[in-house]
Amino acid sequence: METRWVPVDEGLGLAVDTWPPESAGDPDGTATFLLVHGLASNARLWDGVAERLAAAGHRALAVDLRGHGRSSKPDGPYDVPTVAADLAALIDLLELRRPVVAGQSWGGNVVLELAAARPGLVGGLVCVDGGWLELASAFPDWDACAEALAPPHLVGLRRDAIEQHLRTAHPDWPESGIAGTLGNFELRADGTVAPWLTFERHMTVLRGMWDHHPAERYAQVHAPVLLVPADTGDTTRTAAKRASVEAALAALPRARARWFTGDHDIHAQRPGELADVMLEMLDGGFFA
């Protein structure tokens, strides 16, 4: 894997990790996958998925979105259309030919917006426990949403304590998922951390999600869409999620769903299985 810095706009550069195909097969049979993280996350949570895709003979790229990870951290804007435009610029600059673009959680909404705004740019979408998220429908007003979803203040916690918590809370996660999650933080000289995405920018991104309504964009998404919802074991939330997924399947011109049982960060918890589903859809001709 190599990392490069791609200037996509004035004052904005995005960090992109690239895994070339491990096998030298037919170039015409090599697909490109662009992997997009969720809110307050980073590209490295996709490491396990990217490694499996590369091992299968495909090119995989994972990007840190604006404000996150190793990318530039402007004060704004952070609305969904702007972040989707960053991805469109990245695809154009890197001359990616109709990549399959996967987004998790908030990233699922972002890649859905990308496909709606730039028809023909992508060969397919994979929306991992996101893409149908309508915060304005889940809360009575913005203030209630902000209060419920504001992130904890993690600045100053020790990295080793965070790592121990992760290993205790997620005993079934592979090392790529643990290391990727630790990549959400800047490590300071004294052993403490600070999230790469500041609290203020986190809230700005959240407000952008509140203002975004993916259901209004479904009809404009003509690329094939694979929805990958996760049943996390919360009966009430899963019931609401099923209703949202069924509505998306009915409204998207071409879509399928593949449910997983596991965590919201299913790409970190079960990267190999998720990659295999993506490859199955590719090999079966679902993605253009």
C-alpha contacts under 8 A as a table, 3 or more apart, distances in Angstrom:
res1	aa1	res2	aa2	distance
1	M	17	D	6.43
1	M	18	T	5.41
1	M	19	W	4.71
1	M	20	P	7.35
2	E	17	D	5.59
2	E	18	T	5.38
2	E	19	W	6.88
3	T	15	A	6.69
3	T	16	V	5.49
3	T	17	D	4.34
3	T	18	T	6.30
4	R	15	A	5.79
4	R	16	V	5.38
4	R	17	D	6.56
5	W	13	G	6.18
5	W	14	L	5.66
5	W	15	A	4.70
5	W	16	V	6.35
5	W	71	S	7.89
6	V	13	G	5.24
6	V	14	L	5.18
6	V	15	A	6.37
6	V	16	V	7.17
6	V	90	L	7.49
7	P	10	E	7.44
7	P	11	G	7.73
7	P	12	L	5.87
7	P	13	G	4.04
7	P	14	L	6.36
8	V	12	L	6.02
8	V	13	G	5.72
8	V	14	L	7.04
8	V	86	D	6.68
8	V	89	A	5.94
8	V	90	L	6.09
8	V	93	L	7.51
9	D	12	L	5.09
9	D	13	G	7.01
9	D	86	D	7.94
11	G	72	S	7.62
11	G	74	P	7.85
12	L	66	R	7.50
12	L	71	S	7.79
12	L	72	S	5.47
12	L	73	K	7.75
12	L	74	P	7.39
13	G	66	R	7.88
13	G	71	S	5.87
13	G	72	S	5.42
14	L	63	V	6.85
14	L	64	D	6.15
14	L	65	L	6.51
14	L	66	R	6.76
14	L	70	R	7.46
14	L	71	S	4.56
14	L	72	S	6.42
15	A	63	V	5.86
15	A	64	D	5.50
15	A	65	L	7.92
15	A	69	G	7.94
15	A	70	R	5.77
15	A	71	S	5.08
16	V	43	A	7.90
16	V	61	L	6.54
16	V	62	A	5.68
16	V	63	V	4.48
16	V	64	D	6.54
17	D	43	A	7.56
17	D	61	L	5.47
17	D	62	A	5.19
17	D	63	V	6.37
18	T	59	R	7.44
18	T	60	A	5.82
18	T	61	L	4.43
18	T	62	A	6.65
19	W	50	A	6.79
19	W	51	E	7.09
19	W	54	A	6.11
19	W	59	R	5.86
19	W	60	A	5.14
19	W	61	L	6.29
20	P	54	A	6.11
20	P	58	H	6.94
20	P	59	R	4.83
20	P	60	A	6.65
21	P	24	A	7.09
21	P	30	T	7.85
21	P	53	L	7.87
21	P	54	A	4.54
21	P	55	A	6.47
21	P	56	A	7.30
21	P	57	G	4.47
21	P	58	H	4.68
21	P	59	R	5.06
21	P	60	A	7.86
22	E	54	A	5.57
22	E	55	A	5.19
22	E	56	A	7.27
22	E	57	G	5.58
22	E	58	H	7.64
23	S	55	A	6.93
23	S	56	A	7.29
23	S	57	G	5.04
24	A	27	P	7.91
24	A	57	G	7.11
25	G	29	G	7.40
25	G	30	T	7.58
25	G	57	G	6.90
26	D	29	G	5.32
26	D	30	T	6.80
27	P	30	T	5.20
30	T	57	G	6.40
30	T	58	H	5.04
30	T	59	R	7.04
31	A	58	H	5.23
31	A	59	R	6.26
31	A	99	P	6.91
31	A	100	V	7.69
32	T	58	H	6.11
32	T	59	R	4.76
32	T	60	A	5.79
32	T	61	L	7.72
32	T	96	L	7.29
32	T	97	R	7.58
32	T	98	R	7.73
32	T	99	P	4.87
32	T	100	V	6.28
33	F	58	H	7.63
33	F	59	R	6.25
33	F	60	A	4.73
33	F	61	L	6.16
33	F	99	P	5.41
33	F	100	V	4.80
33	F	101	V	5.75
33	F	102	A	7.32
34	L	60	A	6.02
34	L	61	L	4.85
34	L	62	A	5.77
34	L	63	V	7.65
34	L	99	P	6.41
34	L	100	V	6.22
34	L	101	V	4.68
34	L	102	A	6.21
35	L	43	A	7.47
35	L	46	W	6.85
35	L	60	A	7.41
35	L	61	L	6.00
35	L	62	A	4.51
35	L	63	V	6.57
35	L	101	V	5.95
35	L	102	A	4.90
35	L	103	G	6.10
36	V	43	A	6.75
36	V	62	A	6.13
36	V	63	V	5.98
36	V	64	D	7.48
36	V	65	L	7.66
36	V	101	V	7.43
36	V	102	A	5.90
36	V	103	G	4.49
36	V	104	Q	6.50
36	V	107	G	5.63
36	V	108	G	7.81
36	V	111	V	7.80
37	H	41	S	5.93
37	H	42	N	5.62
37	H	43	A	5.78
37	H	45	L	7.42
37	H	46	W	7.57
37	H	63	V	7.53
37	H	64	D	7.28
37	H	65	L	7.64
37	H	103	G	5.90
37	H	104	Q	5.41
37	H	105	S	7.57
37	H	106	W	7.66
37	H	107	G	5.36
38	G	41	S	5.39
38	G	42	N	7.31
38	G	103	G	7.12
38	G	104	Q	5.16
38	G	105	S	5.08
38	G	106	W	4.78
38	G	107	G	4.61
38	G	108	G	7.55
39	L	105	S	7.26
39	L	106	W	5.61
39	L	107	G	7.12
39	L	202	H	7.54
39	L	205	V	7.58
40	A	68	H	6.72
40	A	184	N	6.89
40	A	195	P	7.83
40	A	196	W	7.79
40	A	197	L	5.85
40	A	202	H	6.85
41	S	45	L	7.58
41	S	68	H	6.95
41	S	69	G	7.52
41	S	181	T	7.16
41	S	183	G	7.97
41	S	184	N	5.52
42	N	45	L	6.27
42	N	63	V	7.61
42	N	64	D	5.44
42	N	65	L	7.58
42	N	68	H	6.21
42	N	69	G	5.36
42	N	180	G	7.34
42	N	181	T	7.65
42	N	183	G	6.64
42	N	184	N	5.83
43	A	46	W	5.84
43	A	47	D	7.56
43	A	62	A	5.23
43	A	63	V	5.19
43	A	64	D	5.08
43	A	69	G	7.39
43	A	180	G	7.61
44	R	47	D	5.21
44	R	62	A	7.46
44	R	176	S	7.86
44	R	179	A	7.65
44	R	180	G	4.50
44	R	181	T	7.51
44	R	183	G	6.61
45	L	48	G	7.42
45	L	176	S	6.93
45	L	177	G	5.65
45	L	179	A	7.69
45	L	180	G	4.21
45	L	181	T	6.17
45	L	183	G	7.99
45	L	267	H	7.07
45	L	268	A	5.52
46	W	49	V	5.36
46	W	50	A	6.04
46	W	62	A	6.81
46	W	177	G	7.96
46	W	180	G	7.50
46	W	267	H	6.35
46	W	268	A	6.59
46	W	271	P	7.55
47	D	50	A	5.11
47	D	51	E	6.09
47	D	176	S	6.17
47	D	177	G	7.81
47	D	180	G	7.31
48	G	51	E	5.26
48	G	52	R	6.47
48	G	176	S	5.76
48	G	177	G	7.41
48	G	267	H	7.78
48	G	268	A	7.13
48	G	271	P	5.14
48	G	272	G	6.68
49	V	52	R	5.30
49	V	53	L	6.29
49	V	267	H	6.80
49	V	271	P	4.67
49	V	272	G	5.93
49	V	274	L	6.98
49	V	275	A	5.25
50	A	53	L	5.09
50	A	54	A	6.09
50	A	60	A	5.48
50	A	61	L	7.28
50	A	62	A	7.78
50	A	275	A	7.71
51	E	54	A	5.17
51	E	55	A	6.08
51	E	60	A	7.98
52	R	55	A	5.02
52	R	56	A	6.33
52	R	271	P	7.94
52	R	272	G	6.24
52	R	275	A	6.28
52	R	276	D	7.87
53	L	56	A	5.14
53	L	57	G	6.73
53	L	58	H	5.63
53	L	59	R	7.08
53	L	60	A	6.59
53	L	275	A	6.29
53	L	279	L	7.47
54	A	57	G	5.16
54	A	58	H	4.79
54	A	59	R	5.64
54	A	60	A	6.31
55	A	58	H	7.24
64	D	68	H	5.71
64	D	69	G	5.55
64	D	70	R	6.49
64	D	71	S	5.76
65	L	68	H	5.51
65	L	69	G	7.55
65	L	71	S	6.53
65	L	83	V	7.33
66	R	71	S	5.79
66	R	72	S	5.73
66	R	73	K	5.80
66	R	74	P	7.26
66	R	78	Y	7.87
66	R	83	V	7.27
67	G	71	S	6.38
67	G	72	S	5.87
67	G	73	K	3.94
67	G	74	P	6.44
67	G	196	W	7.20
67	G	197	L	5.59
67	G	201	R	7.27
68	H	71	S	5.92
68	H	72	S	7.53
68	H	73	K	6.94
68	H	184	N	7.74
68	H	196	W	5.58
68	H	197	L	5.20
69	G	183	G	7.06
69	G	184	N	6.22
69	G	185	F	7.61
69	G	196	W	5.53
69	G	197	L	7.39
70	R	196	W	7.89
73	K	197	L	7.97
74	P	77	P	7.68
75	D	201	R	7.06
76	G	201	R	7.77
76	G	204	T	7.93
77	P	82	T	6.94
77	P	204	T	7.98
78	Y	82	T	6.40
78	Y	83	V	6.38
78	Y	201	R	7.87
78	Y	204	T	6.30
78	Y	205	V	5.19
78	Y	208	G	6.28
79	D	82	T	5.51
79	D	83	V	6.48
79	D	204	T	7.81
79	D	205	V	6.30
79	D	207	R	7.57
79	D	208	G	4.15
79	D	209	M	6.98
79	D	211	D	7.85
79	D	212	H	7.84
80	V	83	V	5.22
80	V	84	A	6.07
80	V	109	N	7.46
80	V	110	V	5.68
80	V	113	E	7.26
80	V	205	V	7.96
80	V	208	G	5.87
80	V	209	M	6.59
80	V	212	H	6.61
81	P	84	A	5.01
81	P	85	A	6.09
81	P	110	V	7.29
81	P	113	E	6.48
81	P	114	L	7.52
82	T	85	A	5.00
82	T	86	D	6.41
83	V	86	D	5.03
83	V	87	L	6.67
83	V	110	V	6.74
84	A	87	L	5.16
84	A	88	A	6.38
84	A	110	V	5.33
84	A	111	V	6.43
84	A	113	E	6.20
84	A	114	L	4.89
85	A	88	A	4.92
85	A	89	A	6.16
85	A	114	L	6.84
86	D	89	A	5.17
86	D	90	L	6.20
87	L	90	L	4.93
87	L	91	I	6.16
87	L	114	L	7.35
88	A	91	I	5.16
88	A	92	D	6.24
88	A	114	L	6.81
88	A	118	R	7.55
88	A	121	L	7.84
89	A	92	D	5.09
89	A	93	L	6.03
90	L	93	L	5.12
90	L	94	L	6.05
91	I	94	L	5.36
91	I	95	E	5.83
91	I	96	L	5.24
91	I	97	R	7.99
92	D	95	E	4.96
92	D	96	L	6.61
93	L	96	L	7.94
96	L	99	P	6.19
97	R	121	L	7.75
97	R	122	V	7.65
98	R	120	G	7.37
98	R	121	L	5.48
98	R	122	V	4.17
98	R	123	G	4.55
98	R	124	G	7.83
98	R	288	A	7.96
99	P	121	L	7.79
99	P	122	V	5.14
99	P	123	G	5.34
99	P	124	G	7.02
100	V	122	V	6.05
100	V	123	G	5.20
100	V	124	G	4.61
100	V	125	L	5.67
100	V	126	V	7.44
100	V	287	F	7.32
101	V	111	V	6.78
101	V	122	V	6.89
101	V	123	G	7.79
101	V	124	G	6.29
101	V	125	L	4.98
101	V	126	V	6.25
102	A	107	G	7.96
102	A	108	G	7.06
102	A	111	V	7.06
102	A	125	L	5.60
102	A	126	V	4.32
102	A	127	C	5.88
102	A	128	V	7.24
103	G	106	W	7.50
103	G	107	G	4.30
103	G	108	G	4.05
103	G	109	N	7.46
103	G	110	V	7.20
103	G	111	V	5.92
103	G	125	L	7.84
103	G	126	V	6.30
103	G	127	C	5.26
103	G	128	V	6.02
103	G	130	G	7.48
103	G	131	G	7.82
104	Q	107	G	4.72
104	Q	108	G	4.80
104	Q	127	C	6.01
104	Q	128	V	4.46
104	Q	129	D	6.01
104	Q	130	G	5.73
104	Q	131	G	7.86
104	Q	265	D	7.66
104	Q	267	H	7.89
105	S	108	G	5.09
105	S	109	N	6.96
105	S	127	C	7.55
105	S	128	V	6.21
105	S	129	D	5.22
105	S	130	G	3.83
105	S	131	G	6.68
105	S	133	L	7.69
105	S	264	H	7.91
106	W	109	N	5.22
106	W	110	V	6.36
106	W	130	G	6.11
106	W	131	G	7.08
106	W	133	L	7.57
106	W	209	M	7.43
107	G	110	V	4.82
107	G	111	V	6.16
107	G	127	C	7.92
107	G	130	G	7.08
107	G	131	G	7.40
108	G	111	V	5.33
108	G	112	L	6.18
108	G	126	V	7.54
108	G	127	C	4.69
108	G	128	V	6.27
108	G	129	D	7.34
108	G	130	G	4.58
108	G	131	G	4.02
108	G	132	W	7.69
109	N	112	L	5.14
109	N	113	E	6.23
109	N	127	C	7.77
109	N	130	G	6.13
109	N	131	G	3.91
109	N	132	W	6.60
109	N	133	L	6.85
109	N	214	P	6.59
110	V	113	E	5.15
110	V	114	L	6.22
110	V	131	G	7.35
111	V	114	L	4.79
111	V	115	A	6.30
111	V	125	L	7.16
111	V	127	C	7.75
111	V	131	G	7.54
112	L	115	A	5.29
112	L	116	A	6.33
112	L	125	L	7.34
112	L	127	C	7.81
112	L	131	G	6.06
112	L	214	P	7.33
112	L	217	R	7.81
112	L	221	V	7.19
113	E	116	A	5.06
113	E	117	A	5.99
113	E	214	P	7.26
113	E	217	R	7.02
114	L	117	A	5.24
114	L	118	R	5.96
115	A	118	R	5.32
115	A	119	P	5.65
115	A	120	G	7.60
115	A	121	L	6.99
115	A	122	V	6.59
115	A	125	L	7.95
115	A	220	Q	7.88
115	A	221	V	5.65
115	A	222	H	7.60
115	A	223	A	6.89
116	A	119	P	5.95
116	A	217	R	6.22
116	A	218	Y	7.52
116	A	220	Q	4.95
116	A	221	V	4.67
116	A	222	H	7.60
117	A	220	Q	7.87
118	R	121	L	5.73
119	P	122	V	7.47
119	P	220	Q	7.87
119	P	221	V	7.17
119	P	222	H	6.99
119	P	223	A	7.62
120	G	123	G	7.27
120	G	223	A	7.33
122	V	125	L	7.51
122	V	223	A	6.84
123	G	223	A	6.12
123	G	224	P	7.35
123	G	287	F	5.84
123	G	288	A	4.79
124	G	223	A	5.13
124	G	224	P	4.93
124	G	225	V	5.90
124	G	226	L	7.91
124	G	287	F	5.13
124	G	288	A	6.46
125	L	223	A	6.92
125	L	224	P	6.28
125	L	225	V	4.66
125	L	226	L	6.07
126	V	225	V	5.89
126	V	226	L	4.75
126	V	227	L	6.00
126	V	228	V	7.08
126	V	278	M	7.69
127	C	130	G	5.57
127	C	131	G	5.49
127	C	225	V	7.30
127	C	226	L	6.21
127	C	227	L	4.92
127	C	228	V	5.82
127	C	229	P	7.93
128	V	131	G	7.49
128	V	227	L	6.34
128	V	228	V	4.63
128	V	229	P	5.99
128	V	230	A	7.84
128	V	266	I	7.61
128	V	267	H	7.73
129	D	227	L	7.51
129	D	228	V	5.72
129	D	229	P	4.31
129	D	230	A	5.79
129	D	264	H	6.41
130	G	133	L	5.79
130	G	228	V	7.97
130	G	229	P	7.23
131	G	214	P	6.84
131	G	227	L	7.89
132	W	214	P	5.90
132	W	215	A	6.87
132	W	244	S	6.48
132	W	245	V	6.94
132	W	248	A	6.88
133	L	213	H	7.84
133	L	214	P	7.11
134	E	137	S	5.49
134	E	138	A	6.69
134	E	209	M	7.59
134	E	210	W	7.02
134	E	212	H	7.25
134	E	213	H	5.91
134	E	214	P	7.00
135	L	138	A	5.01
135	L	139	F	6.42
135	L	145	C	7.33
135	L	209	M	6.74
135	L	210	W	5.13
136	A	139	F	5.76
136	A	140	P	7.26
136	A	141	D	6.97
136	A	142	W	7.40
136	A	210	W	5.41
136	A	211	D	7.32
137	S	140	P	7.44
139	F	142	W	7.24
139	F	144	A	6.21
139	F	145	C	5.65
140	P	144	A	6.61
140	P	145	C	7.77
141	D	144	A	5.53
141	D	145	C	6.49
142	W	145	C	4.98
142	W	146	A	6.03
142	W	207	R	7.74
142	W	210	W	7.22
143	D	146	A	5.09
143	D	147	E	6.15
144	A	147	E	5.21
144	A	148	A	6.18
145	C	148	A	5.24
145	C	149	L	6.00
146	A	149	L	5.38
146	A	150	A	5.54
146	A	203	M	7.35
146	A	206	L	7.63
146	A	207	R	7.95
147	E	150	A	5.71
150	A	202	H	7.97
150	A	203	M	6.79
151	P	199	F	7.07
151	P	202	H	7.64
153	H	199	F	7.45
154	L	157	L	5.83
154	L	193	V	7.53
154	L	194	A	6.47
154	L	195	P	6.98
155	V	192	T	7.64
155	V	193	V	5.86
155	V	194	A	4.40
155	V	195	P	6.71
156	G	192	T	5.12
156	G	193	V	5.50
156	G	194	A	6.37
157	L	161	A	7.35
157	L	162	I	7.39
157	L	192	T	5.22
157	L	193	V	5.81
157	L	194	A	7.75
158	R	161	A	5.34
158	R	162	I	6.49
158	R	191	G	5.73
158	R	192	T	4.13
158	R	193	V	6.15
159	R	162	I	5.10
159	R	163	E	6.17
159	R	187	L	7.19
159	R	191	G	6.03
159	R	192	T	5.48
159	R	193	V	5.93
160	D	163	E	5.05
160	D	164	Q	6.15
160	D	191	G	7.78
161	A	164	Q	5.11
161	A	165	H	6.19
162	I	165	H	5.06
162	I	166	L	6.20
162	I	182	L	7.92
163	E	166	L	5.07
163	E	167	R	6.25
163	E	178	I	7.50
163	E	182	L	7.09
164	Q	167	R	5.19
164	Q	168	T	6.17
165	H	168	T	5.14
165	H	169	A	5.97
166	L	169	A	5.15
166	L	170	H	5.78
166	L	178	I	6.78
167	R	170	H	5.25
167	R	171	P	5.43
167	R	173	W	7.86
167	R	178	I	7.25
168	T	171	P	5.75
170	H	173	W	5.54
172	D	269	Q	7.07
173	W	176	S	7.92
173	W	177	G	5.93
173	W	178	I	6.80
173	W	268	A	6.95
173	W	269	Q	4.76
173	W	270	R	7.32
174	P	177	G	5.50
174	P	178	I	6.73
174	P	268	A	7.57
174	P	269	Q	6.64
174	P	270	R	7.89
175	E	178	I	5.13
175	E	179	A	5.99
176	S	179	A	5.23
176	S	180	G	5.79
176	S	268	A	7.04
177	G	180	G	5.02
177	G	181	T	6.13
177	G	268	A	4.35
177	G	269	Q	6.20
178	I	181	T	5.27
178	I	182	L	6.35
178	I	268	A	7.82
179	A	182	L	5.12
179	A	183	G	6.37
180	G	183	G	4.99
180	G	184	N	7.27
180	G	268	A	7.69
181	T	184	N	5.54
182	L	185	F	5.91
183	G	186	E	7.43
184	N	195	P	5.89
184	N	196	W	6.06
184	N	197	L	7.91
185	F	193	V	5.83
185	F	194	A	5.40
185	F	195	P	4.30
185	F	196	W	5.33
186	E	193	V	5.41
186	E	194	A	5.24
186	E	195	P	6.02
186	E	196	W	5.86
187	L	191	G	6.42
187	L	192	T	6.12
187	L	193	V	4.73
187	L	194	A	6.91
188	R	191	G	5.49
188	R	192	T	5.38
188	R	193	V	5.64
188	R	194	A	7.69
189	A	192	T	7.34
195	P	198	T	6.13
197	L	201	R	6.33
197	L	202	H	6.16
198	T	201	R	5.29
198	T	202	H	6.00
199	F	202	H	4.98
199	F	203	M	6.33
200	E	203	M	5.28
200	E	204	T	6.39
201	R	204	T	4.84
201	R	205	V	6.17
202	H	205	V	5.19
202	H	206	L	6.20
203	M	206	L	4.88
203	M	207	R	6.16
204	T	207	R	5.08
204	T	208	G	6.33
205	V	208	G	4.97
205	V	209	M	6.40
206	L	209	M	5.04
206	L	210	W	6.31
207	R	210	W	4.90
207	R	211	D	6.34
208	G	211	D	5.15
208	G	212	H	6.25
209	M	212	H	5.02
209	M	213	H	7.93
210	W	213	H	7.79
213	H	216	E	5.71
213	H	217	R	7.33
214	P	217	R	5.16
214	P	218	Y	6.52
215	A	218	Y	5.38
215	A	248	A	7.09
215	A	251	A	7.94
216	E	219	A	7.39
217	R	220	Q	5.45
217	R	221	V	6.76
218	Y	221	V	5.40
218	Y	248	A	7.13
218	Y	251	A	5.94
218	Y	252	L	4.96
218	Y	253	P	7.61
219	A	222	H	7.44
219	A	251	A	6.32
219	A	252	L	5.70
219	A	253	P	6.44
221	V	224	P	7.96
221	V	252	L	6.64
221	V	253	P	6.97
222	H	252	L	7.63
222	H	253	P	5.96
222	H	254	R	6.79
223	A	254	R	7.03
223	A	287	F	7.89
223	A	288	A	7.76
224	P	253	P	7.74
224	P	254	R	5.00
224	P	255	A	5.65
224	P	286	F	6.84
224	P	287	F	6.04
224	P	288	A	7.55
225	V	252	L	7.84
225	V	254	R	6.31
225	V	255	A	4.60
225	V	256	R	6.47
226	L	255	A	5.74
226	L	256	R	5.03
226	L	257	A	5.62
226	L	258	R	7.29
227	L	245	V	7.56
227	L	255	A	7.25
227	L	256	R	6.09
227	L	257	A	4.51
227	L	258	R	6.26
227	L	259	W	7.99
228	V	257	A	5.83
228	V	258	R	5.07
228	V	259	W	5.51
228	V	260	F	6.92
229	P	241	K	7.70
229	P	245	V	7.71
229	P	257	A	7.54
229	P	258	R	6.94
229	P	259	W	5.16
229	P	260	F	6.32
230	A	259	W	5.89
230	A	260	F	4.80
230	A	261	T	5.49
230	A	262	G	5.94
230	A	263	D	6.56
230	A	264	H	6.11
230	A	266	I	7.08
231	D	234	D	7.34
231	D	238	T	5.84
231	D	259	W	7.17
231	D	260	F	6.15
231	D	261	T	4.72
231	D	262	G	6.00
231	D	263	D	7.49
232	T	238	T	7.26
232	T	261	T	6.13
232	T	262	G	5.08
232	T	263	D	5.36
232	T	264	H	6.75
233	G	238	T	7.28
233	G	261	T	7.74
233	G	262	G	7.68
234	D	237	R	5.49
234	D	238	T	5.94
235	T	238	T	5.19
235	T	239	A	6.15
236	T	239	A	5.25
236	T	240	A	6.44
237	R	240	A	5.15
237	R	241	K	6.02
238	T	241	K	4.83
238	T	242	R	6.03
239	A	242	R	5.14
239	A	243	A	6.49
240	A	243	A	5.21
240	A	244	S	6.40
241	K	244	S	5.05
241	K	245	V	6.08
242	R	245	V	5.09
242	R	246	E	6.04
243	A	246	E	5.20
243	A	247	A	6.20
244	S	247	A	5.13
244	S	248	A	6.23
245	V	248	A	5.03
245	V	249	L	6.14
245	V	257	A	7.84
246	E	249	L	5.05
246	E	250	A	6.22
247	A	250	A	5.15
247	A	251	A	6.28
248	A	251	A	5.15
248	A	252	L	5.80
249	L	252	L	5.56
249	L	254	R	7.82
249	L	255	A	5.71
249	L	256	R	6.69
249	L	257	A	7.64
250	A	253	P	7.92
252	L	255	A	6.01
260	F	266	I	7.76
262	G	266	I	6.29
262	G	269	Q	7.59
263	D	266	I	5.25
263	D	269	Q	6.90
265	D	268	A	5.44
265	D	269	Q	6.33
266	I	269	Q	4.88
266	I	270	R	5.59
266	I	271	P	7.09
266	I	274	L	7.69
267	H	270	R	5.66
267	H	271	P	4.81
267	H	274	L	6.46
268	A	271	P	5.67
270	R	273	E	5.62
270	R	274	L	6.30
271	P	274	L	5.18
271	P	275	A	6.03
272	G	275	A	5.14
272	G	276	D	6.11
273	E	276	D	5.03
273	E	277	V	6.36
274	L	277	V	5.20
274	L	278	M	6.38
275	A	278	M	5.04
275	A	279	L	6.15
276	D	279	L	5.00
276	D	280	E	6.01
277	V	280	E	4.93
277	V	281	M	6.31
278	M	281	M	5.23
278	M	282	L	6.31
279	L	282	L	4.92
279	L	283	D	5.95
280	E	283	D	5.21
280	E	284	G	5.91
281	M	284	G	5.14
281	M	285	G	6.38
281	M	286	F	5.24
281	M	287	F	6.49
282	L	285	G	5.37
282	L	286	F	5.84
282	L	287	F	5.34
283	D	286	F	7.66
285	G	288	A	6.82
